[in-house]
Every structure is written in structure tokens, then in C-alpha cells.
Amino acid sequence: MPSQKGAMKSLEAVAEFLTTRGWVLVDDPEEQIVSLGSRWNNDNYVITAHELYGETRYFLRLGRCGGLGRMARFDYEFGVLQSVGRSGVTPRPFYCDAAAVVGGEPVGALLMEYLPGRDFEGAGDWELVAQALAVVHAQPLDSRLLVRNDPVMDTYRLCAGPDAQDTTCGATGAGRAGMDRHGEEWRAELRSLVHEAGALLRDEARVVVHGSVQLTDFVVDEDWGRAWLVDWESGGVSSRYADLGLFIARAAAVGEAGFCRTEGEQQAFLAAYAQAAGLTVSTDVMLARASLFARVCRLQGLVAGRTEHVAGKGAASD
């Protein structure tokens, strides 16, 4: 019997799909499949496979509903993961079926490497984040990646998250609705940011970016001394400062564990990134560029009805 629309699929339905497709052999769904819950209208699972040389764990993502736009994102993310696979800080993709049917419903499915580790914990992990972003930004450009020629507007849209961008599952687009409610003041702020970007980013080379950095996208592997970067459906080619600015904005907003709240902390993060990336740009210039995108992130949050404030031209300070 098909599962209720919007409900997570049964472990038995997931096991049947994986085994029938030949992706992973699952003999005991209760033992081999663990649900990680839902995020951005996707259901996430860890799959343990008993293979010739021991146990292997995989990460499975299933969409919560159909719709050509949502399902096409599975294909796109699969291509992005392939293009950044040599970075060593992203999950390896194994299989993708944007038209997959699980439990009688079209959902889309993406199977990738499971990356062990813990959540980002603030001040103790920022150097690992700087190193991971530097590695990602050094990856070669690839024709499978979308080129975003308007970094400010694209970052504003991506900050809302996939659910706010997608109307196929009943999302209304919080950012757009907020802008409609509050009118010209925020439109003027957004236009000002676009104008500033034209001067600040002139002649800056575009690089491979994650595009919608959240703190939850970093998985810290203490054994290997690195941070993995996951959730790549917004990946593309844009300004490196979009990723850096989003990290600064997110890290400054997480309560007592926050980081990048002061100019000194922001410059320390950017200096570590510059060293890892081999950049010779001054930290003052880097801070001006990254702060631009931090303001974009906070503006989107304000428009969407959250409590962040657009704090001048820099990130929030003590």
C-alpha cells in the first residue's frame, strides 16, 4: 500500500527498492537501515551493507514528493558530487535515479558515501572549515556546474533553502512573500548590495562553490583532522566570498558557541582560509567581500520573518 504523502517510507519499502535496483543488498531492514529523519523535504537514511571485506555504510536520500523540479535536483546534485569528488572533503556519489519509485510513490533517490563524524561545534572547528572551503574552491570548473553570474541575487535566493524555492510540495517561497509584505525598503537594500558587489568583486575569478553553506553542512572527522562538506544541491560556479560570507553569518548566530562575531575573529578565519587557498589578497579586502554576502544572508532571514538584523556593512559584533 502506498505510504501517506509526506510520510517517511517504511524500512521495508526502502530495502525492497535498494535490493531490487541492485544498489545495496538488504537482508534485514530493521538491522541494516537507520532513519536520520528529514531535511529540506528529503528523507535521509544510513544503510549498512555486509560486504566481502566487512561492513560498509552508505547515505541514502529520498525526496518527500515528486515534481520535475525537485526530482531534477537529484540528478544535478549527483553531477555536482561527481565534479568535486577529487577534493577529498565531499561524499562520493554511487547511484542516482531522479525518477525512483519507493513505496508506490515517485520520490527520486541518491545513494552516496556515508561520512562519519560529529556536528560543527563553533570556535574549535573553524580552521577545519577554512581548509575544507579552500580545497573545494580549488577544484577545476566543470560543465555540469551551473554558472551564477549574479552572486548577490543567487545567494539571496539560495539562503532561503530548497523548500522556500520549490512550490511543488506546497512551499510558498518565504523570501519572496516577505519581500512582498515589506516592500521597497528591503528591495532598496538588495539593490544596494548588488551595486556594491559590482565594485567589490570586479575582476575576481569565479570558483566552484557550495552555494548555500549551513553549519550543519560540515561534518567534523576528528580521526582524520578534517571537516567534510555535504548537501551539494546548490553547488555551482560563483564567488568564493559567497561561501565565506555565509559561514561568517551562520557562525556568528549560534548563541554561546558562536564564532566570527568580532572583526578579529572574522579576519582570523579569512587569514586561515587565505593561507590554505594560497591567496595573497589582504584580509581587509577579503573581509569587505565576505561581509557583503553575510549581509545578504541576514537580509534574507529578515525578509523571511526571522530575527536576524542587517548590521551595517560587517557581521554582528559584540
C-alpha positions as CSV (number, residue, x, y, z in Angstrom):
1,M,0.0,0.0,0.0
2,P,1.5,3.4,-0.9
3,S,2.7,5.4,2.1
4,Q,0.9,8.6,3.1
5,K,2.1,11.6,1.0
6,G,4.8,13.4,3.0
7,A,5.4,10.5,5.4
8,M,8.8,8.7,5.6
9,K,8.9,5.4,3.7
10,S,8.9,2.2,5.6
11,L,12.2,0.5,6.1
12,E,10.8,-2.5,4.2
13,A,10.0,-0.3,1.2
14,V,13.5,1.2,1.3
15,A,15.1,-2.2,1.5
16,E,13.0,-3.5,-1.4
17,F,14.0,-0.6,-3.6
18,L,17.7,-0.9,-2.8
19,T,17.8,-4.6,-3.3
20,T,15.6,-4.6,-6.5
21,R,17.8,-2.0,-8.1
22,G,21.0,-3.8,-7.1
23,W,22.3,-0.7,-5.2
24,V,22.7,-2.4,-1.8
25,L,21.7,-5.9,-0.7
26,V,19.5,-5.6,2.4
27,D,18.5,-8.8,4.1
28,D,17.3,-7.3,7.4
29,P,15.8,-3.8,7.1
30,E,15.5,-3.3,10.9
31,E,19.2,-4.1,11.4
32,Q,20.7,-2.5,8.3
33,I,18.6,0.7,7.8
34,V,18.6,3.6,10.2
35,S,16.4,6.7,9.6
36,L,18.1,10.0,10.1
37,G,14.8,12.0,9.8
38,S,14.0,14.7,7.2
39,R,15.6,17.9,6.0
40,W,14.6,20.2,3.1
41,N,11.8,17.8,2.2
42,N,14.2,14.9,1.8
43,D,14.2,11.7,3.9
44,N,17.7,10.5,4.9
45,Y,18.9,7.1,5.8
46,V,22.1,5.3,6.8
47,I,22.4,1.9,5.1
48,T,24.8,-0.7,6.5
49,A,25.9,-3.4,4.0
50,H,27.7,-6.6,4.9
51,E,30.3,-6.9,2.1
52,L,33.2,-9.2,1.4
53,Y,35.8,-7.2,3.3
54,G,33.5,-6.1,6.2
55,E,30.8,-3.6,6.8
56,T,30.2,-0.5,4.6
57,R,27.9,2.3,5.3
58,Y,26.0,4.4,2.7
59,F,23.9,7.5,2.9
60,L,20.6,7.4,1.1
61,R,18.4,10.4,0.3
62,L,14.8,10.1,-0.9
63,G,12.6,13.0,-1.9
64,R,9.4,13.5,0.1
65,C,7.3,14.2,-3.0
66,G,7.5,14.3,-6.8
67,G,7.6,17.2,-9.1
68,L,10.0,17.6,-12.0
69,G,11.9,20.5,-10.4
70,R,12.6,18.7,-7.1
71,M,13.4,15.4,-8.8
72,A,15.8,17.1,-11.3
73,R,17.8,18.4,-8.3
74,F,18.8,14.8,-7.5
75,D,20.4,14.5,-11.0
76,Y,22.0,17.9,-10.6
77,E,23.5,17.1,-7.1
78,F,24.8,13.8,-8.4
79,G,26.6,15.6,-11.2
80,V,28.0,18.2,-8.7
81,L,29.3,15.5,-6.4
82,Q,31.0,13.8,-9.3
83,S,32.7,17.1,-10.3
84,V,34.0,17.8,-6.8
85,G,34.8,14.2,-5.9
86,R,38.6,14.6,-6.1
87,S,38.5,17.2,-3.4
88,G,38.6,14.6,-0.7
89,V,36.2,16.5,1.5
90,T,32.9,15.6,-0.1
91,P,30.9,12.3,-0.2
92,R,31.5,10.0,-3.2
93,P,28.3,9.5,-5.2
94,F,27.4,6.0,-6.2
95,Y,23.9,5.9,-7.8
96,C,21.1,8.3,-8.7
97,D,17.6,7.8,-10.0
98,A,15.6,11.0,-10.2
99,A,12.5,9.0,-11.2
100,A,12.8,6.4,-8.5
101,V,9.6,5.0,-7.0
102,V,9.7,3.8,-3.4
103,G,6.6,2.6,-1.6
104,G,4.5,3.3,-4.6
105,E,5.4,7.0,-4.9
106,P,7.8,8.8,-7.2
107,V,10.5,10.3,-4.9
108,G,13.9,10.4,-6.5
109,A,16.8,8.7,-4.9
110,L,20.5,9.4,-4.4
111,L,23.0,7.0,-2.8
112,M,26.4,8.2,-1.7
113,E,29.2,7.6,0.7
114,Y,28.4,7.9,4.4
115,L,30.9,10.3,6.1
116,P,31.4,9.7,9.8
117,G,31.9,12.5,12.2
118,R,30.2,15.0,14.6
119,D,28.5,18.3,14.1
120,F,30.3,21.6,13.8
121,E,31.0,23.0,17.3
122,G,32.0,26.6,16.8
123,A,35.3,28.1,17.8
124,G,37.2,24.8,17.9
125,D,36.4,23.8,14.3
126,W,36.7,27.0,12.2
127,E,40.2,26.2,10.9
128,L,39.0,22.9,9.5
129,V,36.1,24.7,7.8
130,A,38.6,27.2,6.3
131,Q,40.7,24.3,5.0
132,A,37.7,22.5,3.5
133,L,36.4,25.5,1.7
134,A,39.8,26.3,0.3
135,V,40.1,22.7,-1.1
136,V,36.6,23.0,-2.6
137,H,37.3,26.3,-4.2
138,A,40.4,24.9,-5.9
139,Q,38.5,22.3,-7.8
140,P,38.5,22.6,-11.6
141,L,35.5,24.1,-13.2
142,D,33.1,21.6,-14.8
143,S,30.5,21.9,-17.5
144,R,28.0,20.1,-15.2
145,L,28.0,23.1,-12.8
146,L,25.6,26.0,-13.1
147,V,27.4,29.3,-13.5
148,R,25.9,32.0,-11.3
149,N,26.6,35.4,-12.8
150,D,24.7,37.4,-10.2
151,P,26.3,36.2,-7.0
152,V,24.2,38.5,-4.7
153,M,20.8,37.7,-6.1
154,D,21.7,34.0,-6.4
155,T,22.9,33.9,-2.8
156,Y,19.8,35.7,-1.6
157,R,17.6,33.1,-3.3
158,L,19.7,30.1,-2.1
159,C,19.8,31.3,1.5
160,A,16.0,30.6,1.7
161,G,16.8,26.8,1.3
162,P,15.3,24.4,-1.2
163,D,11.8,24.3,0.4
164,A,11.3,28.0,0.0
165,Q,12.4,27.9,-3.6
166,D,10.2,24.9,-4.5
167,T,6.4,25.2,-4.9
168,T,5.8,21.5,-5.9
169,C,5.4,20.5,-2.2
170,G,3.3,23.4,-1.0
171,A,6.1,25.8,-0.2
172,T,5.3,29.4,-0.8
173,G,8.7,31.0,-1.1
174,A,9.2,32.7,2.2
175,G,11.7,35.2,0.9
176,R,9.5,36.3,-1.9
177,A,6.5,36.6,0.3
178,G,8.4,38.6,2.9
179,M,9.7,41.0,0.2
180,D,6.1,41.5,-1.0
181,R,5.0,42.3,2.5
182,H,7.7,44.7,3.5
183,G,8.1,46.5,0.2
184,E,10.6,48.9,-1.1
185,E,12.9,49.3,1.9
186,W,14.3,45.7,1.6
187,R,14.3,45.9,-2.2
188,A,16.5,49.0,-1.9
189,E,18.8,47.2,0.4
190,L,19.1,44.3,-2.0
191,R,19.8,46.7,-4.9
192,S,22.5,48.4,-2.8
193,L,24.2,45.1,-2.2
194,V,24.1,44.2,-5.9
195,H,25.7,47.6,-6.6
196,E,28.4,47.1,-4.0
197,A,29.2,43.7,-5.4
198,G,29.8,45.1,-8.8
199,A,32.7,47.2,-7.4
200,L,34.0,44.7,-4.8
201,L,34.0,41.7,-7.0
202,R,35.2,43.3,-10.2
203,D,37.8,41.0,-12.0
204,E,37.5,38.4,-9.2
205,A,37.9,34.9,-10.7
206,R,34.8,32.6,-10.2
207,V,35.3,29.3,-8.5
208,V,33.5,26.1,-7.6
209,V,31.3,26.9,-4.6
210,H,28.9,25.0,-2.3
211,G,26.5,27.9,-2.7
212,S,24.3,27.6,0.4
213,V,26.6,27.0,3.3
214,Q,24.9,26.0,6.6
215,L,26.8,24.9,9.7
216,T,25.0,21.6,9.5
217,D,26.7,21.0,6.2
218,F,30.0,20.5,7.9
219,V,30.8,17.1,9.4
220,V,33.9,17.1,11.6
221,D,36.1,13.9,11.4
222,E,38.4,14.1,14.4
223,D,40.2,10.9,13.5
224,W,41.4,12.4,10.2
225,G,41.5,16.0,11.4
226,R,39.3,17.4,8.7
227,A,35.8,18.8,8.0
228,W,33.6,17.1,5.4
229,L,31.2,19.3,3.4
230,V,27.9,17.7,2.5
231,D,24.5,18.7,0.9
232,W,25.5,19.9,-2.6
233,E,22.3,20.5,-4.4
234,S,23.1,24.3,-4.6
235,G,26.7,23.8,-5.8
236,G,27.8,25.8,-8.8
237,V,30.3,28.4,-10.0
238,S,30.2,31.8,-8.3
239,S,32.2,34.0,-5.9
240,R,34.3,32.2,-3.2
241,Y,33.1,35.0,-0.9
242,A,29.5,33.7,-1.0
243,D,30.6,30.6,0.9
244,L,32.9,32.5,3.2
245,G,30.3,35.2,3.9
246,L,27.5,32.6,4.6
247,F,29.8,30.8,7.0
248,I,30.6,34.0,8.9
249,A,26.9,34.9,9.1
250,R,25.8,31.4,10.3
251,A,28.7,31.0,12.8
252,A,28.0,34.4,14.4
253,A,24.4,33.5,15.1
254,V,24.6,30.3,17.1
255,G,24.4,31.6,20.7
256,E,27.2,30.9,23.1
257,A,29.1,28.6,20.7
258,G,29.2,31.4,18.1
259,F,32.3,32.4,16.2
260,C,33.1,35.2,13.7
261,R,31.2,37.7,15.8
262,T,34.1,40.2,16.0
263,E,36.2,41.7,13.3
264,G,39.2,40.0,14.8
265,E,37.6,36.5,14.6
266,Q,36.4,37.1,11.1
267,Q,39.9,38.2,10.0
268,A,41.4,35.1,11.7
269,F,39.1,32.8,9.8
270,L,39.8,34.6,6.5
271,A,43.5,34.5,7.1
272,A,43.4,30.8,7.7
273,Y,41.4,30.4,4.5
274,A,43.8,32.5,2.5
275,Q,46.8,30.5,3.7
276,A,45.1,27.2,2.8
277,A,44.0,28.6,-0.6
278,G,47.3,30.3,-1.4
279,L,45.6,33.7,-1.8
280,T,47.6,36.9,-1.5
281,V,44.6,39.2,-1.1
282,S,44.7,41.4,2.1
283,T,42.3,40.3,4.9
284,D,40.7,43.8,4.8
285,V,39.7,43.2,1.2
286,M,38.6,39.7,1.9
287,L,36.5,40.9,4.9
288,A,34.8,43.5,2.8
289,R,33.8,41.0,0.2
290,A,32.7,38.3,2.7
291,S,30.8,40.8,4.8
292,L,28.7,41.7,1.7
293,F,27.4,38.1,1.5
294,A,26.9,37.9,5.3
295,R,24.6,40.9,4.9
296,V,22.8,39.1,2.0
297,C,22.2,36.2,4.3
298,R,20.9,38.3,7.2
299,L,18.7,40.3,4.8
300,Q,17.1,37.1,3.5
301,G,16.5,36.0,7.1
302,L,14.9,39.3,8.0
303,V,12.7,39.2,4.9
304,A,11.6,35.7,5.8
305,G,10.4,36.8,9.2
306,R,13.3,35.6,11.3
307,T,15.0,37.7,14.0
308,E,18.4,38.4,12.4
309,H,19.3,42.0,11.7
310,V,21.2,43.6,8.9
311,A,24.1,45.1,10.9
312,G,25.8,47.7,8.8
313,K,28.5,46.5,6.5
314,G,30.0,43.9,8.7
315,A,29.0,40.8,10.6
316,A,27.4,41.2,14.1
317,S,29.9,42.3,16.7
318,D,30.0,42.0,20.5
